[in-house]
């Protein structure tokens, strides 16, 4: 049996819950009353605390600000009809958290600490979990180097935080996406599979330029020839081509998404053929032309299941079917919602009850 963490809790004197408009939530802009904090010092994790959410003080020489030792995770908690709260697949995020830590030469965090830290702060602020459909509590664990020292080497101290906040849908419309053929998100041997903060900073210029052209997301391609699809800007990308669920296989340039894994598991449960492999831009565009591409969507914690309405490549736009008529992604979304909100059997044990 896992030992329960000894967490010191300091509650806020002034809750912001009553002043929060749950009907008008902007993703990532509203946070609950408390946050979890821990330190990595002298080779071990210590000082486990839950404190009021607020600003923190750091040295301008903090290593993370200069050398990029910083990464994060993203997961969600849901309120069930009976009032219980569950966190969706935190064990899977814990594994990926440590993959990111190892790639960035940072200390790993025992999985039980990861899960218990999240459960503790969610439990304390459980009234912040929205009860409305398509709403949830977003959970952002992150770690950064904290040595106040300028020098190109790994820090010896680190900070771990867990922030939580209520959110509505990340995407509120069908996506118009552009296949990126110039900029590169990640290269082989790099850190594309880690949720490094730098990966997202490096992707922003391509995203901004795509938005200026009227697109909602980019589809990243391989760094060498831009011939193979990798992932979307905010999610893994998945296709149904000639009756087969197809998605790029994970490698060091592609994030091993939790929602991606969940969708693949459901598809296999239903007896649907699944192929995790290299996916060429050419075959997807040809499928869009001949009608064999019947579904395309982003799959991610924030995005959930985000339907793609059109794909543009080198100035030519290919339109897909109405997302409401797509059998697979509609079934996935309904099934996922039913499991996460406690309205269907959780046969895989994905819901971690708080």
C-alpha positions as CSV (number, residue, x, y, z in Angstrom):
1,X,0.0,0.0,0.0
2,X,1.3,3.4,-1.0
3,X,2.2,5.6,2.0
4,X,0.1,8.8,2.2
5,X,2.0,12.0,1.7
6,X,2.4,14.3,4.7
7,X,1.1,17.5,3.2
8,X,0.9,20.8,5.2
9,X,-2.2,22.7,4.3
10,X,-2.7,26.4,4.6
11,X,-6.2,27.5,3.6
12,X,-7.0,30.8,2.1
13,X,-8.9,33.4,4.2
14,X,-10.7,34.8,1.1
15,X,-12.2,32.3,-1.3
16,X,-12.8,33.6,-4.9
17,X,-15.4,30.9,-5.6
18,X,-18.5,33.0,-5.2
19,X,-17.0,35.7,-7.5
20,X,-16.3,33.3,-10.3
21,X,-18.6,33.3,-13.3
22,X,-18.8,29.6,-14.3
23,X,-20.9,30.4,-17.3
24,X,-18.2,32.5,-18.9
25,X,-14.9,30.7,-18.4
26,X,-11.9,31.4,-20.6
27,X,-9.6,28.4,-20.8
28,X,-6.6,28.8,-18.6
29,X,-7.5,32.2,-17.0
30,X,-9.4,31.1,-13.9
31,X,-7.7,29.3,-11.0
32,X,-9.0,27.8,-7.8
33,X,-8.2,29.0,-4.3
34,X,-5.2,26.7,-3.7
35,X,-2.1,25.1,-5.3
36,X,0.3,22.4,-4.4
37,X,4.0,23.1,-4.0
38,X,7.1,20.9,-3.4
39,X,10.9,21.3,-3.5
40,X,13.6,19.1,-4.8
41,X,16.7,19.8,-2.5
42,X,19.7,17.7,-1.6
43,X,18.6,14.9,-3.9
44,X,15.1,14.4,-2.6
45,X,11.6,15.7,-2.8
46,X,10.4,17.5,0.4
47,X,8.3,20.4,1.8
48,X,4.9,19.2,0.5
49,X,2.4,22.0,0.9
50,X,-0.9,23.2,-0.3
51,X,-1.1,27.0,0.0
52,X,-3.4,29.8,-1.3
53,X,-3.0,30.4,-5.0
54,X,-0.9,33.5,-5.6
55,X,2.2,35.0,-6.9
56,X,5.6,33.5,-6.2
57,X,9.0,35.2,-5.7
58,X,12.0,34.0,-7.7
59,X,15.5,35.3,-8.4
60,X,16.1,36.9,-11.8
61,X,19.0,34.5,-12.1
62,X,16.7,31.4,-11.8
63,X,18.1,28.8,-14.0
64,X,14.8,27.9,-15.8
65,X,14.4,31.4,-17.1
66,X,17.8,31.2,-18.9
67,X,18.2,27.6,-19.9
68,X,14.8,26.2,-20.3
69,X,14.6,23.5,-17.7
70,X,10.9,23.6,-17.5
71,X,8.0,21.3,-18.5
72,X,4.4,20.6,-17.6
73,X,1.5,18.1,-17.8
74,X,-2.2,18.6,-18.4
75,X,-5.1,16.5,-17.2
76,X,-8.7,17.0,-16.0
77,X,-11.1,16.2,-13.2
78,X,-14.8,15.7,-13.7
79,X,-17.9,16.0,-11.5
80,X,-20.2,13.0,-11.6
81,X,-24.0,13.2,-11.4
82,X,-23.9,11.9,-7.8
83,X,-21.4,14.7,-6.8
84,X,-18.3,12.5,-6.8
85,X,-15.2,13.8,-8.5
86,X,-12.8,11.8,-10.6
87,X,-9.4,12.6,-12.2
88,X,-9.0,11.0,-15.6
89,X,-6.0,8.7,-16.0
90,X,-3.5,10.5,-13.7
91,X,-1.2,7.4,-13.7
92,X,-0.7,7.8,-17.5
93,X,0.3,11.4,-17.0
94,X,2.6,10.5,-14.2
95,X,4.6,8.2,-16.5
96,X,4.9,10.9,-19.2
97,X,5.8,13.5,-16.6
98,X,8.9,11.5,-15.8
99,X,9.8,11.0,-19.4
100,X,9.9,14.7,-19.8
101,X,12.0,15.1,-16.6
102,X,14.5,12.6,-17.8
103,X,14.8,14.2,-21.2
104,X,15.4,17.6,-19.7
105,X,18.0,16.3,-17.2
106,X,15.6,17.0,-14.3
107,X,14.7,14.8,-11.3
108,X,11.9,12.3,-11.7
109,X,8.9,12.5,-9.4
110,X,7.6,9.3,-7.8
111,X,4.3,8.4,-9.4
112,X,2.6,8.2,-6.1
113,X,3.6,11.8,-5.2
114,X,2.3,13.0,-8.6
115,X,-1.1,11.3,-8.2
116,X,-1.5,12.1,-4.5
117,X,-0.5,15.8,-4.9
118,X,-3.2,16.2,-7.6
119,X,-5.8,14.3,-5.6
120,X,-5.0,16.4,-2.5
121,X,-5.5,19.8,-4.1
122,X,-8.5,18.7,-6.1
123,X,-10.1,17.3,-3.0
124,X,-9.5,20.6,-1.1
125,X,-11.0,22.7,-4.0
126,X,-13.6,20.1,-5.1
127,X,-16.3,22.8,-5.1
128,X,-14.4,24.4,-8.1
129,X,-15.2,21.4,-10.3
130,X,-17.9,22.5,-12.7
131,X,-21.1,20.5,-12.9
132,X,-22.1,21.7,-16.5
133,X,-21.8,19.5,-19.5
134,X,-18.5,20.0,-21.5
135,X,-16.9,21.6,-18.5
136,X,-14.2,20.2,-16.2
137,X,-11.4,21.1,-13.8
138,X,-8.1,21.5,-15.7
139,X,-5.0,20.4,-13.8
140,X,-1.6,21.8,-14.6
141,X,1.4,20.1,-12.8
142,X,4.7,21.6,-13.8
143,X,8.4,21.6,-12.7
144,X,11.1,24.1,-13.2
145,X,14.8,24.5,-12.3
146,X,15.2,26.9,-9.4
147,X,19.0,27.4,-8.8
148,X,19.7,31.2,-8.7
149,X,22.8,30.7,-10.9
150,X,23.7,31.5,-14.5
151,X,25.7,28.6,-15.9
152,X,24.9,26.0,-18.6
153,X,24.4,22.9,-16.5
154,X,21.5,21.2,-14.8
155,X,20.1,22.9,-11.7
156,X,20.6,21.2,-8.3
157,X,17.2,22.4,-7.0
158,X,13.7,22.3,-8.5
159,X,10.2,23.4,-7.8
160,X,7.1,21.3,-8.5
161,X,3.6,22.9,-8.6
162,X,0.0,21.8,-9.3
163,X,-2.4,24.5,-10.4
164,X,-6.1,23.8,-11.0
165,X,-9.0,25.8,-12.5
166,X,-12.4,25.3,-14.0
167,X,-12.6,25.3,-17.8
168,X,-15.1,25.1,-20.6
169,X,-14.4,23.7,-24.2
170,X,-11.0,24.5,-25.6
171,X,-12.3,24.6,-29.2
172,X,-15.8,25.8,-29.8
173,X,-15.9,25.2,-33.5
174,X,-14.8,22.8,-36.3
175,X,-11.2,23.4,-37.1
176,X,-9.7,24.7,-40.3
177,X,-6.1,23.5,-40.3
178,X,-3.0,24.1,-42.4
179,X,-0.3,21.6,-43.1
180,X,3.0,23.3,-42.1
181,X,5.7,22.9,-44.7
182,X,8.3,25.4,-43.5
183,X,8.6,25.6,-39.8
184,X,9.5,22.6,-37.7
185,X,8.2,21.7,-34.2
186,X,10.6,18.9,-33.5
187,X,13.5,16.9,-35.0
188,X,14.7,13.4,-34.5
189,X,17.0,13.2,-31.5
190,X,15.2,16.3,-30.0
191,X,12.6,16.6,-27.3
192,X,9.4,16.6,-29.2
193,X,8.1,13.7,-27.1
194,X,8.5,15.8,-23.9
195,X,6.1,18.5,-22.7
196,X,8.9,20.9,-22.6
197,X,7.9,24.6,-22.3
198,X,10.4,25.4,-25.1
199,X,8.5,23.2,-27.6
200,X,5.5,25.4,-27.3
201,X,7.5,28.6,-27.4
202,X,9.1,27.5,-30.6
203,X,5.8,26.6,-32.2
204,X,4.1,30.0,-31.6
205,X,5.3,31.8,-34.7
206,X,4.0,29.2,-37.1
207,X,0.7,29.2,-35.2
208,X,0.4,33.0,-35.3
209,X,1.1,33.1,-39.1
210,X,-1.5,30.4,-39.7
211,X,-4.0,32.3,-37.6
212,X,-3.3,35.4,-39.7
213,X,-4.3,33.4,-42.7
214,X,-7.5,32.3,-41.1
215,X,-6.5,28.9,-39.8
216,X,-7.2,27.5,-36.4
217,X,-4.3,25.1,-36.1
218,X,-1.3,23.8,-37.9
219,X,-0.5,20.2,-38.7
220,X,3.2,19.7,-38.0
221,X,5.2,17.5,-40.4
222,X,8.6,15.8,-40.2
223,X,11.6,18.1,-40.1
224,X,13.5,16.5,-43.0
225,X,11.1,16.7,-46.0
226,X,7.7,17.8,-44.5
227,X,6.2,14.7,-46.1
228,X,4.9,12.9,-43.0
229,X,2.2,14.2,-40.6
230,X,3.2,14.3,-36.9
231,X,0.7,16.2,-34.7
232,X,-1.4,19.3,-34.5
233,X,-0.5,22.4,-32.6
234,X,-2.6,21.5,-29.5
235,X,-3.3,17.8,-29.9
236,X,-2.4,14.5,-31.5
237,X,-4.1,14.1,-34.9
238,X,-6.1,11.1,-35.9
239,X,-7.8,10.0,-39.1
240,X,-10.3,7.4,-40.3
241,X,-9.2,6.4,-43.8
242,X,-11.0,3.7,-45.7
243,X,-12.5,2.4,-42.4
244,X,-9.2,2.2,-40.5
245,X,-8.2,4.5,-37.6
246,X,-4.8,5.9,-38.5
247,X,-2.5,8.0,-36.4
248,X,1.2,8.8,-36.5
249,X,3.2,6.4,-34.4
250,X,4.9,7.9,-31.4
251,X,8.6,8.6,-31.6
252,X,11.0,11.2,-30.2
253,X,9.3,13.9,-32.3
254,X,5.7,13.1,-31.3
255,X,3.9,13.4,-27.9
256,X,2.5,10.2,-26.5
257,X,-0.9,11.6,-25.8
258,X,-3.2,10.3,-23.1
259,X,-6.3,11.0,-25.1
260,X,-4.7,9.5,-28.1
261,X,-4.1,6.3,-26.2
262,X,-7.7,6.4,-24.9
263,X,-9.1,6.7,-28.4
264,X,-7.0,3.8,-29.7
265,X,-8.1,1.6,-26.8
266,X,-11.8,2.3,-27.4
267,X,-11.4,1.7,-31.1
268,X,-9.8,-1.7,-30.4
269,X,-12.6,-2.5,-27.9
270,X,-15.1,-1.9,-30.7
271,X,-13.1,-4.1,-33.2
272,X,-12.1,-1.3,-35.4
273,X,-8.8,-1.7,-37.3
274,X,-6.1,0.6,-35.9
275,X,-2.8,1.6,-37.5
276,X,-0.1,3.5,-35.6
277,X,2.5,4.2,-38.3
278,X,4.0,7.0,-40.4
279,X,1.2,8.9,-42.1
280,X,2.1,10.7,-45.3
281,X,0.6,14.1,-46.2
282,X,-0.1,12.7,-49.7
283,X,-2.3,9.8,-48.6
284,X,-4.4,12.0,-46.4
285,X,-4.9,14.6,-49.1
286,X,-5.7,11.8,-51.6
287,X,-8.2,10.4,-49.1
288,X,-9.8,13.8,-48.9
289,X,-10.1,14.0,-52.6
290,X,-11.6,10.5,-53.2
291,X,-13.9,10.4,-50.2
292,X,-12.1,7.7,-48.3
293,X,-11.0,10.1,-45.5
294,X,-14.3,10.0,-43.5
295,X,-13.0,11.5,-40.3
296,X,-10.2,13.7,-39.0
297,X,-9.8,15.2,-35.5
298,X,-7.4,16.3,-32.8
299,X,-7.2,14.3,-29.6
300,X,-5.9,15.9,-26.5
301,X,-6.6,16.7,-22.9
302,X,-7.5,20.3,-23.5
303,X,-8.9,19.8,-27.0
304,X,-10.7,16.5,-26.1
305,X,-12.0,15.5,-29.6
306,X,-11.7,18.4,-31.9
307,X,-13.1,17.8,-35.4
308,X,-11.2,19.0,-38.4
309,X,-13.4,20.6,-41.1
310,X,-10.8,21.3,-43.8
311,X,-7.1,20.7,-44.5
312,X,-5.0,23.1,-46.5
313,X,-1.7,22.3,-48.2
314,X,0.4,24.6,-50.3
315,X,-2.6,26.9,-50.9
316,X,-5.2,24.2,-51.8
317,X,-7.9,23.5,-49.3
318,X,-9.6,20.1,-48.9
319,X,-13.0,20.1,-47.2
320,X,-14.3,17.1,-45.2
321,X,-17.8,15.9,-44.2
322,X,-19.9,17.6,-41.6
323,X,-18.5,16.5,-38.2
324,X,-22.1,15.8,-36.9
325,X,-22.4,13.0,-39.5
326,X,-19.1,11.3,-38.6
327,X,-19.8,8.0,-37.0
328,X,-16.4,7.3,-35.3
329,X,-15.5,10.6,-33.6
330,X,-19.0,11.2,-32.5
331,X,-19.1,7.8,-30.9
332,X,-15.7,8.4,-29.2
333,X,-16.8,11.7,-27.8
334,X,-20.1,10.4,-26.4
335,X,-18.4,7.4,-24.9
336,X,-15.5,9.4,-23.4
337,X,-18.0,11.9,-21.9
338,X,-20.1,9.1,-20.5
339,X,-17.1,7.5,-18.8
340,X,-15.5,10.7,-17.5
341,X,-18.8,12.0,-16.1
342,X,-19.6,8.7,-14.5
343,X,-22.6,7.9,-16.7
344,X,-21.1,4.7,-18.2
345,X,-19.1,1.7,-16.8
346,X,-15.4,2.5,-16.4
347,X,-14.2,-0.9,-17.5
348,X,-10.6,0.1,-17.9
349,X,-10.4,1.8,-14.4
350,X,-9.5,5.2,-16.0
351,X,-11.3,7.3,-13.3
352,X,-9.3,8.0,-10.2
353,X,-11.9,8.9,-7.6
354,X,-11.0,11.8,-5.2
